[in-house]
């Protein structure tokens, strides 16, 4: 569980007034991460932190050299084109970076003007998938969802659903960020009154609102992570849309599970809300 600290206090405000508005998704208590660049540019991707209607550019922040020297390795990791290097540093480093950014953005910071110069309007950027994702597992944990999907596929919820975490591995190369186009997949379709399948475009394209978790620290092969230690490995959370071709899925998943019906696209939000938020 996240331990509350001064960065979570409701009465704290930012010198950026937009962050203090009641309808803001990016108050100073949030500070989610993204990877961005100016729209229609070929400039390198930078890691940023959302605040109000702006993004704090961490690469440019590193150039200012205003962070404590002992924490320089953290800023160097946050100056890459993806979050991978930062995620591998672990929760102590993540906490230090959060405290640093919070202090720079809080109302009353003495060198506010320096920080204003490295803010980028969110309206002027495009986003990338925030980390290089080499593998991902999609879990099947909601009973109402399991019941609804089983009805669509004409099957019953399996007994094992209630005893172990059902999951499948997807195609990481098909993960895209919100706003990217998703293409309707083709595959074999078989109706209940037909003896043979036909090849065609999916007619039952479905979406699933899910919660995605970015794992920062891994484990050695063959060594388990204790349940009590699991929170230390979670860097942050995002929204996820697990696209599904239900008519293709119903035919192909027996007996081994989903394949082409699930790995043609997975959409994630560009923002990662950290486990310390």
Secondary structure, DSSP 8 states (H G I E B T S, - for coil): -----GGG-TT--BSSGGGGSTT-S--TTT--EEEEEETT-----EEEEEETTEEEEHHHHHHHT-S-GGGHHHHHHTTSSSSHHHHTT-HHHHHHHHHHHHHHHBTT-TTHHHHHTTEEEGGGEEE--SS-----EEEE--HHHHHHHHHHHT----GGGGTS-EEEE--GGGEEETTS-----EEEE--TT-SS-EEEE-S-EE--EEEEEEE-S---TT----GGGGGGGEEEEEEEEE-EEHHHHHHH-TTT--STTTSS-EEE-S-BEETT-
